[in-house]
Amino acid sequence: MIKYRLKSLIADKEFKESRRITYEEISRATNISRQTLSKISAKKGHNVRSDVIERLCLFFNITPEKLMVIAPDSPEPARLPEKKSTEEEVTVRL
C-alpha cells in the first residue's frame, strides 16, 4: 500500500521557512483542492493521479520517492484452528 508523506513534508517546509504552511496555501500554489490534500494526508492507499503527484513534487521541490513510501499492508489477524469437540476429550487441570 502506498502512503503519502504530505504531513511530514509540510512540517519540514515549515521548519525550513520558519512559518506555517496551510492546505489553503498548497491548494492555491498547486491547484489541488484542500479536500484532496486532506484525503492524501489522512488515508493510506488513497488513489492519487499522476498530475497531482507531479504538482506536489514541484511545490516541495522533491522527487516522487520523497513523497510516497510503500507501507506494508496490515496482516490478517491470526486465527486459532477450530477445535473439534468429542465426548471423550475432557481435560481437567489443577
N, CA, C and O atoms as CSV, one atom per row, in Angstrom:
chain,resi,resn,atom,element,x,y,z
A,1,MET,N,N,0.844,-1.163,0.000
A,1,MET,CA,C,0.000,0.000,0.000
A,1,MET,C,C,0.899,1.238,0.000
A,1,MET,O,O,1.921,1.272,0.685
A,2,ILE,N,N,0.517,2.231,-0.758
A,2,ILE,CA,C,1.307,3.462,-0.839
A,2,ILE,C,C,0.794,4.474,0.173
A,2,ILE,O,O,-0.409,4.705,0.294
A,3,LYS,N,N,1.719,5.062,0.885
A,3,LYS,CA,C,1.393,6.104,1.856
A,3,LYS,C,C,2.092,7.387,1.403
A,3,LYS,O,O,3.239,7.358,0.958
A,4,TYR,N,N,1.396,8.491,1.521
A,4,TYR,CA,C,1.952,9.780,1.117
A,4,TYR,C,C,2.462,10.516,2.347
A,4,TYR,O,O,1.783,10.560,3.373
A,5,ARG,N,N,3.629,11.082,2.250
A,5,ARG,CA,C,4.293,11.746,3.369
A,5,ARG,C,C,3.968,13.243,3.421
A,5,ARG,O,O,4.826,14.045,3.791
A,6,LEU,N,N,2.766,13.621,3.061
A,6,LEU,CA,C,2.404,15.026,2.945
A,6,LEU,C,C,2.570,15.776,4.265
A,6,LEU,O,O,3.141,16.866,4.286
A,7,LYS,N,N,2.081,15.209,5.357
A,7,LYS,CA,C,2.197,15.892,6.659
A,7,LYS,C,C,3.658,16.125,7.029
A,7,LYS,O,O,4.017,17.198,7.514
A,8,SER,N,N,4.485,15.136,6.803
A,8,SER,CA,C,5.909,15.246,7.109
A,8,SER,C,C,6.585,16.302,6.235
A,8,SER,O,O,7.422,17.067,6.713
A,9,LEU,N,N,6.221,16.340,4.965
A,9,LEU,CA,C,6.797,17.329,4.050
A,9,LEU,C,C,6.381,18.745,4.429
A,9,LEU,O,O,7.177,19.680,4.343
A,10,ILE,N,N,5.133,18.893,4.847
A,10,ILE,CA,C,4.667,20.210,5.294
A,10,ILE,C,C,5.451,20.638,6.532
A,10,ILE,O,O,5.897,21.782,6.622
A,11,ALA,N,N,5.619,19.726,7.479
A,11,ALA,CA,C,6.363,20.037,8.704
A,11,ALA,C,C,7.806,20.430,8.387
A,11,ALA,O,O,8.331,21.378,8.971
A,12,ASP,N,N,8.448,19.711,7.469
A,12,ASP,CA,C,9.827,20.038,7.074
A,12,ASP,C,C,9.906,21.431,6.449
A,12,ASP,O,O,10.808,22.208,6.761
A,13,LYS,N,N,8.962,21.736,5.572
A,13,LYS,CA,C,8.947,23.045,4.899
A,13,LYS,C,C,8.677,24.156,5.914
A,13,LYS,O,O,9.278,25.228,5.835
A,14,GLU,N,N,7.783,23.908,6.857
A,14,GLU,CA,C,7.503,24.898,7.900
A,14,GLU,C,C,8.762,25.188,8.718
A,14,GLU,O,O,9.057,26.340,9.036
A,15,PHE,N,N,9.496,24.133,9.051
A,15,PHE,CA,C,10.722,24.294,9.833
A,15,PHE,C,C,11.772,25.080,9.050
A,15,PHE,O,O,12.378,26.012,9.579
A,16,LYS,N,N,11.982,24.704,7.797
A,16,LYS,CA,C,12.995,25.370,6.970
A,16,LYS,C,C,12.678,26.838,6.731
A,16,LYS,O,O,13.573,27.683,6.705
A,17,GLU,N,N,11.392,27.134,6.557
A,17,GLU,CA,C,10.990,28.506,6.238
A,17,GLU,C,C,10.523,29.293,7.463
A,17,GLU,O,O,10.162,30.465,7.351
A,18,SER,N,N,10.531,28.657,8.615
A,18,SER,CA,C,10.114,29.290,9.885
A,18,SER,C,C,8.752,29.977,9.774
A,18,SER,O,O,8.567,31.119,10.195
A,19,ARG,N,N,7.820,29.244,9.199
A,19,ARG,CA,C,6.458,29.777,9.075
A,19,ARG,C,C,5.484,28.623,8.904
A,19,ARG,O,O,5.877,27.492,8.617
A,20,ARG,N,N,4.215,28.927,9.086
A,20,ARG,CA,C,3.164,27.922,8.959
A,20,ARG,C,C,2.766,27.755,7.485
A,20,ARG,O,O,2.616,28.734,6.754
A,21,ILE,N,N,2.600,26.497,7.067
A,21,ILE,CA,C,2.150,26.165,5.715
A,21,ILE,C,C,0.756,25.541,5.854
A,21,ILE,O,O,0.583,24.569,6.589
A,22,THR,N,N,-0.221,26.090,5.159
A,22,THR,CA,C,-1.589,25.572,5.247
A,22,THR,C,C,-1.969,24.834,3.968
A,22,THR,O,O,-1.351,25.010,2.919
A,23,TYR,N,N,-3.006,24.002,4.085
A,23,TYR,CA,C,-3.539,23.350,2.891
A,23,TYR,C,C,-4.036,24.399,1.903
A,23,TYR,O,O,-3.951,24.201,0.691
A,24,GLU,N,N,-4.553,25.509,2.411
A,24,GLU,CA,C,-5.035,26.589,1.545
A,24,GLU,C,C,-3.891,27.122,0.678
A,24,GLU,O,O,-4.068,27.337,-0.521
A,25,GLU,N,N,-2.729,27.332,1.281
A,25,GLU,CA,C,-1.566,27.824,0.524
A,25,GLU,C,C,-1.139,26.811,-0.533
A,25,GLU,O,O,-0.887,27.166,-1.684
A,26,ILE,N,N,-1.059,25.548,-0.127
A,26,ILE,CA,C,-0.667,24.497,-1.076
A,26,ILE,C,C,-1.702,24.398,-2.195
A,26,ILE,O,O,-1.351,24.234,-3.364
A,27,SER,N,N,-2.967,24.499,-1.830
A,27,SER,CA,C,-4.052,24.435,-2.805
A,27,SER,C,C,-3.940,25.548,-3.845
A,27,SER,O,O,-4.086,25.303,-5.042
A,28,ARG,N,N,-3.683,26.759,-3.387
A,28,ARG,CA,C,-3.543,27.891,-4.325
A,28,ARG,C,C,-2.332,27.710,-5.235
A,28,ARG,O,O,-2.400,27.997,-6.430
A,29,ALA,N,N,-1.226,27.234,-4.668
A,29,ALA,CA,C,0.015,27.103,-5.440
A,29,ALA,C,C,-0.021,25.937,-6.425
A,29,ALA,O,O,0.632,25.986,-7.468
A,30,THR,N,N,-0.780,24.891,-6.100
A,30,THR,CA,C,-0.763,23.674,-6.919
A,30,THR,C,C,-2.054,23.426,-7.698
A,30,THR,O,O,-2.102,22.574,-8.585
A,31,ASN,N,N,-3.083,24.168,-7.361
A,31,ASN,CA,C,-4.414,23.948,-7.941
A,31,ASN,C,C,-4.955,22.558,-7.589
A,31,ASN,O,O,-5.661,21.936,-8.383
A,32,ILE,N,N,-4.616,22.086,-6.392
A,32,ILE,CA,C,-5.145,20.834,-5.842
A,32,ILE,C,C,-6.107,21.244,-4.729
A,32,ILE,O,O,-5.754,22.061,-3.879
A,33,SER,N,N,-7.304,20.693,-4.727
A,33,SER,CA,C,-8.294,21.112,-3.729
A,33,SER,C,C,-7.839,20.757,-2.311
A,33,SER,O,O,-7.095,19.799,-2.102
A,34,ARG,N,N,-8.302,21.550,-1.348
A,34,ARG,CA,C,-7.977,21.268,0.053
A,34,ARG,C,C,-8.508,19.900,0.465
A,34,ARG,O,O,-7.874,19.199,1.254
A,35,GLN,N,N,-9.664,19.518,-0.064
A,35,GLN,CA,C,-10.242,18.214,0.260
A,35,GLN,C,C,-9.333,17.080,-0.220
A,35,GLN,O,O,-9.133,16.093,0.487
A,36,THR,N,N,-8.791,17.232,-1.415
A,36,THR,CA,C,-7.872,16.219,-1.937
A,36,THR,C,C,-6.610,16.160,-1.093
A,36,THR,O,O,-6.125,15.071,-0.785
A,37,LEU,N,N,-6.078,17.300,-0.719
A,37,LEU,CA,C,-4.883,17.328,0.134
A,37,LEU,C,C,-5.159,16.637,1.465
A,37,LEU,O,O,-4.321,15.889,1.969
A,38,SER,N,N,-6.319,16.886,2.021
A,38,SER,CA,C,-6.694,16.265,3.288
A,38,SER,C,C,-6.800,14.749,3.144
A,38,SER,O,O,-6.329,14.013,4.010
A,39,LYS,N,N,-7.408,14.279,2.069
A,39,LYS,CA,C,-7.527,12.836,1.832
A,39,LYS,C,C,-6.164,12.190,1.639
A,39,LYS,O,O,-5.906,11.100,2.150
A,40,ILE,N,N,-5.297,12.865,0.903
A,40,ILE,CA,C,-3.957,12.324,0.661
A,40,ILE,C,C,-3.204,12.165,1.979
A,40,ILE,O,O,-2.532,11.156,2.194
A,41,SER,N,N,-3.312,13.144,2.846
A,41,SER,CA,C,-2.545,13.088,4.091
A,41,SER,C,C,-3.164,12.157,5.123
A,41,SER,O,O,-2.468,11.709,6.034
A,42,ALA,N,N,-4.453,11.855,5.004
A,42,ALA,CA,C,-5.129,11.060,6.027
A,42,ALA,C,C,-5.252,9.581,5.693
A,42,ALA,O,O,-5.268,8.752,6.603
A,43,LYS,N,N,-5.336,9.235,4.442
A,43,LYS,CA,C,-5.634,7.854,4.066
A,43,LYS,C,C,-4.431,7.163,3.447
A,43,LYS,O,O,-3.768,7.699,2.560
A,44,LYS,N,N,-4.167,5.956,3.940
A,44,LYS,CA,C,-3.187,5.117,3.269
A,44,LYS,C,C,-3.857,4.544,2.035
A,44,LYS,O,O,-5.020,4.144,2.079
A,45,GLY,N,N,-3.131,4.505,0.952
A,45,GLY,CA,C,-3.653,3.885,-0.249
A,45,GLY,C,C,-4.639,4.734,-1.024
A,45,GLY,O,O,-5.306,4.226,-1.926
A,46,HIS,N,N,-4.751,6.016,-0.698
A,46,HIS,CA,C,-5.649,6.888,-1.460
A,46,HIS,C,C,-5.132,6.988,-2.890
A,46,HIS,O,O,-3.942,7.215,-3.109
A,47,ASN,N,N,-6.019,6.821,-3.855
A,47,ASN,CA,C,-5.623,6.905,-5.264
A,47,ASN,C,C,-5.376,8.353,-5.641
A,47,ASN,O,O,-6.255,9.204,-5.501
A,48,VAL,N,N,-4.176,8.623,-6.119
A,48,VAL,CA,C,-3.786,9.984,-6.488
A,48,VAL,C,C,-3.330,9.965,-7.941
A,48,VAL,O,O,-2.495,9.149,-8.330
A,49,ARG,N,N,-3.883,10.863,-8.728
A,49,ARG,CA,C,-3.497,10.947,-10.142
A,49,ARG,C,C,-2.046,11.419,-10.262
A,49,ARG,O,O,-1.524,12.105,-9.382
A,50,SER,N,N,-1.418,11.041,-11.357
A,50,SER,CA,C,-0.010,11.391,-11.562
A,50,SER,C,C,0.202,12.898,-11.673
A,50,SER,O,O,1.255,13.390,-11.267
A,51,ASP,N,N,-0.765,13.647,-12.211
A,51,ASP,CA,C,-0.584,15.094,-12.301
A,51,ASP,C,C,-0.599,15.741,-10.914
A,51,ASP,O,O,0.070,16.752,-10.698
A,52,VAL,N,N,-1.348,15.173,-9.983
A,52,VAL,CA,C,-1.365,15.680,-8.605
A,52,VAL,C,C,-0.021,15.392,-7.938
A,52,VAL,O,O,0.527,16.245,-7.239
A,53,ILE,N,N,0.500,14.200,-8.156
A,53,ILE,CA,C,1.821,13.845,-7.620
A,53,ILE,C,C,2.874,14.806,-8.169
A,53,ILE,O,O,3.727,15.295,-7.429
A,54,GLU,N,N,2.804,15.067,-9.457
A,54,GLU,CA,C,3.772,15.978,-10.080
A,54,GLU,C,C,3.694,17.380,-9.462
A,54,GLU,O,O,4.723,17.979,-9.149
A,55,ARG,N,N,2.489,17.893,-9.290
A,55,ARG,CA,C,2.335,19.246,-8.734
A,55,ARG,C,C,2.829,19.324,-7.290
A,55,ARG,O,O,3.423,20.326,-6.892
A,56,LEU,N,N,2.587,18.276,-6.507
A,56,LEU,CA,C,3.101,18.267,-5.132
A,56,LEU,C,C,4.628,18.208,-5.129
A,56,LEU,O,O,5.277,18.887,-4.333
A,57,CYS,N,N,5.192,17.405,-6.010
A,57,CYS,CA,C,6.654,17.321,-6.104
A,57,CYS,C,C,7.256,18.672,-6.483
A,57,CYS,O,O,8.284,19.070,-5.935
A,58,LEU,N,N,6.626,19.370,-7.406
A,58,LEU,CA,C,7.124,20.694,-7.795
A,58,LEU,C,C,6.994,21.689,-6.643
A,58,LEU,O,O,7.896,22.498,-6.421
A,59,PHE,N,N,5.889,21.638,-5.915
A,59,PHE,CA,C,5.690,22.555,-4.792
A,59,PHE,C,C,6.768,22.353,-3.725
A,59,PHE,O,O,7.339,23.321,-3.220
A,60,PHE,N,N,7.044,21.087,-3.384
A,60,PHE,CA,C,8.020,20.787,-2.336
A,60,PHE,C,C,9.446,20.664,-2.877
A,60,PHE,O,O,10.390,20.501,-2.103
A,61,ASN,N,N,9.608,20.740,-4.204
A,61,ASN,CA,C,10.911,20.612,-4.850
A,61,ASN,C,C,11.562,19.271,-4.498
A,61,ASN,O,O,12.704,19.208,-4.043
A,62,ILE,N,N,10.796,18.207,-4.726
A,62,ILE,CA,C,11.244,16.853,-4.406
A,62,ILE,C,C,10.930,15.923,-5.570
A,62,ILE,O,O,10.270,16.314,-6.533
A,63,THR,N,N,11.410,14.692,-5.469
A,63,THR,CA,C,11.076,13.649,-6.434
A,63,THR,C,C,9.969,12.773,-5.837
A,63,THR,O,O,9.756,12.794,-4.625
A,64,PRO,N,N,9.265,12.007,-6.671
A,64,PRO,CA,C,8.152,11.198,-6.159
A,64,PRO,C,C,8.518,10.245,-5.021
A,64,PRO,O,O,7.698,9.995,-4.138
A,65,GLU,N,N,9.735,9.715,-5.034
A,65,GLU,CA,C,10.094,8.781,-3.956
A,65,GLU,C,C,10.196,9.467,-2.593
A,65,GLU,O,O,10.144,8.797,-1.561
A,66,LYS,N,N,10.337,10.779,-2.576
A,66,LYS,CA,C,10.321,11.523,-1.308
A,66,LYS,C,C,8.884,11.772,-0.838
A,66,LYS,O,O,8.641,11.990,0.349
A,67,LEU,N,N,7.944,11.737,-1.774
A,67,LEU,CA,C,6.534,11.974,-1.462
A,67,LEU,C,C,5.821,10.696,-1.023
A,67,LEU,O,O,4.946,10.731,-0.158
A,68,MET,N,N,6.200,9.575,-1.625
A,68,MET,CA,C,5.484,8.316,-1.393
A,68,MET,C,C,6.396,7.263,-0.787
A,68,MET,O,O,7.587,7.199,-1.089
A,69,VAL,N,N,5.813,6.442,0.070
A,69,VAL,CA,C,6.517,5.279,0.607
A,69,VAL,C,C,5.574,4.088,0.531
A,69,VAL,O,O,4.353,4.238,0.578
A,70,ILE,N,N,6.153,2.923,0.417
A,70,ILE,CA,C,5.339,1.712,0.417
A,70,ILE,C,C,5.247,1.227,1.854
A,70,ILE,O,O,6.254,0.900,2.482
A,71,ALA,N,N,4.029,1.186,2.360
A,71,ALA,CA,C,3.777,0.708,3.719
A,71,ALA,C,C,3.207,-0.701,3.618
A,71,ALA,O,O,2.325,-0.959,2.798
A,72,PRO,N,N,3.706,-1.612,4.449
A,72,PRO,CA,C,3.165,-2.973,4.382
A,72,PRO,C,C,1.688,-2.980,4.774
A,72,PRO,O,O,1.255,-2.235,5.653
A,73,ASP,N,N,0.936,-3.836,4.102
A,73,ASP,CA,C,-0.473,-3.993,4.455
A,73,ASP,C,C,-0.572,-4.584,5.852
A,73,ASP,O,O,0.321,-5.305,6.296
A,74,SER,N,N,-1.641,-4.281,6.527
A,74,SER,CA,C,-1.868,-4.851,7.856
A,74,SER,C,C,-2.049,-6.352,7.712
A,74,SER,O,O,-2.816,-6.812,6.866
A,75,PRO,N,N,-1.339,-7.119,8.541
A,75,PRO,CA,C,-1.507,-8.569,8.433
A,75,PRO,C,C,-2.893,-8.974,8.932
A,75,PRO,O,O,-3.483,-8.326,9.795
A,76,GLU,N,N,-3.382,-10.050,8.366
A,76,GLU,CA,C,-4.657,-10.602,8.823
A,76,GLU,C,C,-4.480,-11.076,10.262
A,76,GLU,O,O,-3.423,-11.604,10.608
A,77,PRO,N,N,-5.489,-10.897,11.103
A,77,PRO,CA,C,-5.362,-11.407,12.465
A,77,PRO,C,C,-5.228,-12.925,12.448
A,77,PRO,O,O,-5.895,-13.614,11.676
A,78,ALA,N,N,-4.363,-13.426,13.304
A,78,ALA,CA,C,-4.143,-14.869,13.366
A,78,ALA,C,C,-5.416,-15.546,13.864
A,78,ALA,O,O,-6.078,-15.066,14.784
A,79,ARG,N,N,-5.731,-16.640,13.249
A,79,ARG,CA,C,-6.913,-17.400,13.654
A,79,ARG,C,C,-6.461,-18.680,14.321
A,79,ARG,O,O,-5.546,-19.361,13.858
A,80,LEU,N,N,-7.120,-18.987,15.410
A,80,LEU,CA,C,-6.844,-20.253,16.072
A,80,LEU,C,C,-7.522,-21.361,15.286
A,80,LEU,O,O,-8.624,-21.181,14.769
A,81,PRO,N,N,-6.861,-22.506,15.197
A,81,PRO,CA,C,-7.505,-23.607,14.482
A,81,PRO,C,C,-8.769,-24.022,15.228
A,81,PRO,O,O,-8.825,-24.009,16.458
A,82,GLU,N,N,-9.766,-24.385,14.457
A,82,GLU,CA,C,-11.006,-24.831,15.078
A,82,GLU,C,C,-10.763,-26.148,15.776
A,82,GLU,O,O,-10.138,-27.060,15.236
A,83,LYS,N,N,-11.273,-26.224,16.991
A,83,LYS,CA,C,-11.082,-27.432,17.772
A,83,LYS,C,C,-12.321,-28.296,17.634
A,83,LYS,O,O,-13.445,-27.836,17.834
A,84,LYS,N,N,-12.101,-29.541,17.292
A,84,LYS,CA,C,-13.215,-30.471,17.168
A,84,LYS,C,C,-13.520,-31.019,18.553
A,84,LYS,O,O,-12.632,-31.500,19.257
A,85,SER,N,N,-14.744,-30.941,18.918
A,85,SER,CA,C,-15.103,-31.450,20.244
A,85,SER,C,C,-15.558,-32.899,20.129
A,85,SER,O,O,-16.294,-33.279,19.218
A,86,THR,N,N,-15.099,-33.675,21.070
A,86,THR,CA,C,-15.538,-35.066,21.157
A,86,THR,C,C,-15.918,-35.334,22.594
A,86,THR,O,O,-15.440,-34.678,23.519
A,87,GLU,N,N,-16.780,-36.303,22.761
A,87,GLU,CA,C,-17.224,-36.630,24.117
A,87,GLU,C,C,-16.086,-37.201,24.941
A,87,GLU,O,O,-16.083,-37.050,26.163
A,88,GLU,N,N,-15.123,-37.849,24.311
A,88,GLU,CA,C,-14.029,-38.479,25.028
A,88,GLU,C,C,-12.997,-37.464,25.504
A,88,GLU,O,O,-12.210,-37.763,26.402
A,89,GLU,N,N,-12.989,-36.315,24.939
A,89,GLU,CA,C,-11.943,-35.330,25.203
A,89,GLU,C,C,-12.342,-34.418,26.359
A,89,GLU,O,O,-13.077,-33.448,26.178
A,90,VAL,N,N,-11.848,-34.745,27.536
A,90,VAL,CA,C,-12.102,-33.927,28.717
A,90,VAL,C,C,-10.772,-33.768,29.431
A,90,VAL,O,O,-10.126,-34.761,29.767
A,91,THR,N,N,-10.363,-32.552,29.663
A,91,THR,CA,C,-9.103,-32.290,30.343
A,91,THR,C,C,-9.401,-31.505,31.601
A,91,THR,O,O,-10.132,-30.514,31.571
A,92,VAL,N,N,-8.839,-31.946,32.692
A,92,VAL,CA,C,-9.004,-31.236,33.956
A,92,VAL,C,C,-7.625,-30.818,34.407
A,92,VAL,O,O,-6.725,-31.649,34.524
A,93,ARG,N,N,-7.455,-29.535,34.661
A,93,ARG,CA,C,-6.165,-29.027,35.129
A,93,ARG,C,C,-6.332,-28.517,36.539
A,93,ARG,O,O,-7.305,-27.833,36.856
A,94,LEU,N,N,-5.395,-28.848,37.365
A,94,LEU,CA,C,-5.417,-28.385,38.752
A,94,LEU,C,C,-4.288,-27.443,39.006
A,94,LEU,O,O,-4.139,-26.945,40.121
